[in-house]
Amino acid sequence: MGFRLSAIVRAKQVLQLSPSTASQGASNVPKGCLAVYVGEIQKKRFVIPISYLNQPNFQELLSQAEEEFGYVHPMGGLTIPCREDIFLAVISCLSQS
């Protein structure tokens, strides 16, 4: 997939990226947003708008999560098993629409 670097940089600005630690809980998630953990091995925590849940591209990521984890997520939150750069590209597309 070819994605423009500027689009990925914008996606990072939209997202609040923070390390996934046990001390971070739901209190760090603003109203109207959702925390998700992304990565194949090393998981990173992203806070995204809940409006993304209705988007077909994001629903594809959710389907991958369901296939891999079912409804039991090892991080305690929604875990999406894809590479971070792919996740950022999808979020970049969603933030532009």
Backbone hydrogen bonds in HBPLUS format (Angstrom, degrees):
<---DONOR---> <-ACCEPTOR-->    atom                        ^
c    i                          cat <-CA-CA->   ^        H-A-AA   ^      H-
h    n   atom  resd res      DA  || num        DHA   H-A  angle D-A-AA Bond
n    s   type  num  typ     dist DA aas  dist angle  dist       angle   num
A0007-ALA N   A0004-ARG O   3.15 MM   3  5.38 127.8  2.43 101.0 113.6     1
A0008-ILE N   A0004-ARG O   3.33 MM   4  6.74 151.2  2.42 146.2 153.6     2
A0009-VAL N   A0005-LEU O   2.94 MM   4  6.23 156.5  1.99 152.9 159.9     3
A0010-ARG N   A0006-SER O   2.98 MM   4  6.18 157.1  2.04 143.4 149.2     4
A0011-ALA N   A0007-ALA O   2.99 MM   4  6.22 149.3  2.08 139.3 147.9     5
A0012-LYS N   A0008-ILE O   2.98 MM   4  6.29 153.8  2.05 148.4 154.7     6
A0013-GLN N   A0009-VAL O   3.09 MM   4  6.40 143.7  2.22 141.9 151.9     7
A0013-GLN N   A0010-ARG O   3.10 MM   3  5.00 120.0  2.47  91.1 106.3     8
A0014-VAL N   A0010-ARG O   2.97 MM   4  6.28 144.8  2.09 146.4 156.0     9
A0015-LEU N   A0011-ALA O   2.98 MM   4  6.22 157.7  2.03 151.2 156.8    10
A0018-SER N   A0045-ARG O   3.32 MM  27  5.69 166.2  2.34 158.8 159.9    11
A0024-GLN N   A0021-THR O   3.21 MM   3  5.73 158.5  2.25 112.1 118.1    12
A0028-ASN N   A0025-GLY O   3.15 MM   3  5.97 167.7  2.16 122.5 125.8    13
A0029-VAL N   A0026-ALA O   3.05 MM   3  5.38 165.7  2.07 115.0 118.9    14
A0033-CYS N   A0030-PRO O   3.11 MM   3  5.62 136.8  2.30 143.5 140.8    15
A0050-ILE N   A0032-GLY O   2.97 MM  18  5.79 169.1  1.98 139.3 138.9    16
A0034-LEU N   A0048-ILE O   2.75 MM  14  5.37 148.1  1.85 154.1 165.2    17
A0048-ILE N   A0034-LEU O   2.86 MM  14  5.37 165.7  1.88 156.2 155.2    18
A0036-VAL N   A0046-PHE O   2.82 MM  10  5.35 160.2  1.86 156.7 163.3    19
A0046-PHE N   A0036-VAL O   2.81 MM  10  5.35 164.6  1.83 161.9 167.2    20
A0037-TYR N   A0078-LEU O   2.77 MM  41  6.14 161.3  1.81 159.0 165.1    21
A0080-ILE N   A0037-TYR O   2.69 MM  43  6.04 166.4  1.71 171.4 176.4    22
A0038-VAL N   A0044-LYS O   2.81 MM   6  5.28 160.5  1.85 148.9 153.5    23
A0044-LYS N   A0038-VAL O   2.86 MM   6  5.28 156.6  1.91 140.5 146.4    24
A0039-GLY N   A0080-ILE O   3.29 MM  41  6.70 153.3  2.36 166.1 166.9    25
A0052-TYR N   A0049-PRO O   3.15 MM   3  5.93 165.5  2.17 120.0 123.7    26
A0053-LEU N   A0050-ILE O   3.02 MM   3  5.62 157.8  2.07 117.4 123.6    27
A0054-ASN N   A0051-SER O   3.44 MM   3  6.08 160.3  2.48 113.9 117.6    28
A0055-GLN N   A0052-TYR O   3.08 MM   3  5.36 160.6  2.11 112.6 118.8    29
A0059-GLN N   A0055-GLN O   2.89 MM   4  6.12 153.5  1.96 155.6 164.5    30
A0060-GLU N   A0056-PRO O   3.06 MM   4  6.32 139.3  2.23 143.8 152.9    31
A0061-LEU N   A0058-PHE O   3.04 MM   3  5.13 117.8  2.44  97.1 111.9    32
A0062-LEU N   A0058-PHE O   3.00 MM   4  6.39 151.0  2.08 146.4 155.2    33
A0063-SER N   A0059-GLN O   2.91 MM   4  6.18 144.5  2.04 141.3 150.5    34
A0064-GLN N   A0060-GLU O   3.12 MM   4  6.46 151.0  2.20 144.8 151.8    35
A0065-ALA N   A0061-LEU O   3.04 MM   4  6.37 153.1  2.11 145.8 153.2    36
A0066-GLU N   A0062-LEU O   2.92 MM   4  6.20 153.1  1.99 146.6 153.8    37
A0067-GLU N   A0063-SER O   2.96 MM   4  6.20 156.3  2.01 147.9 153.9    38
A0068-GLU N   A0064-GLN O   3.05 MM   4  6.28 156.0  2.11 148.2 154.0    39
A0069-PHE N   A0065-ALA O   2.82 MM   4  5.78 168.6  1.84 154.6 158.6    40
A0070-GLY N   A0066-GLU O   2.79 MM   4  4.35 138.2  1.96 116.2 126.5    41
A0072-VAL N   A0069-PHE O   3.31 MM   3  5.79 160.6  2.35 134.0 133.3    42
A0076-GLY N   A0073-HIS O   3.02 MM   3  5.51 162.0  2.05 118.2 123.8    43
A0082-CYS N   A0080-ILE O   2.99 MM   2  5.90 135.6  2.20 105.7  93.2    44
A0087-PHE N   A0083-ARG O   3.10 MM   4  6.44 163.7  2.13 154.6 159.2    45
A0088-LEU N   A0084-GLU O   2.89 MM   4  6.14 163.0  1.92 154.4 158.8    46
A0089-ALA N   A0085-ASP O   3.02 MM   4  6.17 147.3  2.13 136.2 144.9    47
A0090-VAL N   A0086-ILE O   2.98 MM   4  6.31 158.1  2.03 153.8 158.9    48
A0091-ILE N   A0087-PHE O   2.92 MM   4  6.17 168.2  1.93 156.7 160.0    49
A0092-SER N   A0088-LEU O   2.81 MM   4  5.89 147.2  1.92 140.3 150.0    50
A0093-CYS N   A0089-ALA O   3.07 MM   4  6.34 154.8  2.14 145.2 150.5    51
A0094-LEU N   A0090-VAL O   3.03 MM   4  6.33 156.4  2.08 148.9 155.8    52
A0095-SER N   A0091-ILE O   2.84 MM   4  6.03 152.0  1.92 149.4 156.6    53
A0096-GLN N   A0092-SER O   3.23 MM   4  6.38 131.6  2.48 138.6 149.4    54
A0097-SER N   A0094-LEU O   3.28 MM   3  5.37 143.5  2.43  97.8 107.6    55
